[in-house]
Amino acid sequence: MSSSDHTRSGPGRLVLGLFATICLVLQACQVQPLYSSNRLTASNLQSITIEPVDDRVAQQLRNRLIFLYSGGKGEPASPEYTLKLDFSGNASGILREQLANGITAQRYTATATYTLTDRRTGAIVGEGKRKVVTFYDQTTQEFANRRALRDAENRAAEQLAEIIRADTASDLSG
């Protein structure tokens, strides 16, 4: 048998042609990274104002979002979008029994519901509900317990802010 006898048959050519067609179609698709240097998304994020909140942890969340949106510049002078936050959080035990030396494992669950609205039209640009859980240890020392809970609350606020920032950036870039 010579090498010329190993030419592609009809089904082989069909598979090769189908593969080439799929490659051309996929080449036309574009994927844009969310955190790219797209100035439009960054500009839109910098034009979001966040409504005031009335809870300490919600205020931590709001402050972190302001920082993430503006890059540390503060709230915009003439915002194009308004973000409304509803926040709730609660602490609860994880284990039924204590660990060694009176230590118990605890969890703090934080939930934020947000609505992003265009200020000119009043249209809802994006909305969602996000939840995070942070963990901490509770000991027999009252001050240490309060500080551990506060640290867990702060971690939850930071995590929620990162998630909401990503969600709103996606809403505004789409």
N, C-alpha and C positions, 0 to 999 in steps of 0.2 A: 504494500500500500504506500502510495506516495503522500506527501503532505498536502497536495491539492485535493485529495479525497476527503479531508477533514473540514471542508467548508461548512458554514452554518446552514442548517436546514430551515424550513419555513417556520416552525414553532420557535426555534432559537432566534431568528431574526425578529419575530413578533415580540418576544420577551425583551430583546435588546432595544427595540424601538419604543416599547412601553416604558422601559427604564429611562431612556433619554428624554421622553416626553415628561415624565414625572420630575426629572431633574430640572428641566426648563421651567416648569410650573412653580416648583419650590424656589427657584432662583428669583422669581418675581416677588415672592413674599418678603416682607421687611419686618424685622424685629428691632424694636427700639428700646434700649435700656431705660428703666424708670429713673435711675439716678445719673443719667448722662448729663452732658453740659447743655442740655436743651434750655435755652434762655426763656422760652415761652412758659414752660412749666415752673421754673424758678420764679419768674416774674409773677405768675398767677398765685403761687404759694405766698409770696411776699405781700400780696394784696388781700390777704384774709384777716379779718378781725374776729376775735373770739368774744362772745358774750360773757359778762361777769358770772361767776359762780359763787356759791355760799358755803362751801365746805373746805376744810383745810387740804384734804387730799385732792379734791377737784381743783383747788387753786394751784397745787403742785402740777397737776396735769395741764392746766391752762398755761401756766408759766413756761413749762417745757415745750408745749406746742408753739407758743409765741417765739421762743428761741429757735426752734427747729424751722419754722416758717420763714423767719426773717434773717437767720444767720447771726443773731445776736443784736440786731438793729432796733428791736422793739416793734410795736404795732404800727401799721401803716397810717399815714395821715389821711389818705382818701381811699379806703378799702373798696374793692369790687365785690367781695364775697363776705358772708357772715357765717361763722360756725357756731352752732348752738350745741352745748354739751349737757347731757343729763348723766349724773354719776351716782353710783351706789357701791358700797363696799362693806364687807363684814368679815370678822375673824371667827374661826371655829377650830375645834380640836380635830386631830387626825386619828389618834389612837385612843382606844378605850382605857388603856392602862398607862401608867407613867413609866418612863424609862429609868435608868439608874440615877440615883441622887436627886430624885424629885423633878427631873426634866421631862417636859412633855412637848411633843411636836405639835405645832399649830400651823394653820394656813390662813392667808388673807386673800379673799376673792374680791376683785374689783371689776365692775362692769360699767362701761361707758356707751351711751347711745349718742350718736351725733347726727346733725343735719347741716349740710353745706348748702347755702342759698345764695343765688345771684342777687345782689342788692338792687340792680336796675330793673330786672324783670320779675323778681320774686319767685323765680323758678327754682326748684330743688335740683341742685347739681349732683349731689351725692348724699347718701345716708347709710348708716350701718350701726351695728351693735357689736362691740368687742369685749371680750372678757379675758382676764389674766389671773393667774393664781401664783402667789409667792408664799414661801414657807419660812418659818422662824421657830426658834426654840423658846420655851417658857420655863423659867426656873423658879426657885423659891424667893428670889429677890424682886421686889415690886418695881424698883426703878429700872432694872435690867429688862423686865418684861415690857414696860412701857416703851423703852427705847427700841427694843427688838420689834415691837409692833409698828412703831413709827418708821423704822427702817424698811420694814416689809411694805408698808403703805407707800413710801417714797419710791421703792423699786417698782411697785405695781403702776404708779403714776407714770414713771419714765417708760416702762414697757408699753403701756397703753398709748402714750404720746408717739412713740416710734411707729406703732401699728396704724394709728389714725393718720399720721403724716403720710405714710405710704399709701393708705387708702385714698386720701384726698388728692395726693399727687396723681394717682391713677385716674381719679374722677376728672381732674382738670386737664389731663393730657389726652384724654379720649375723645 
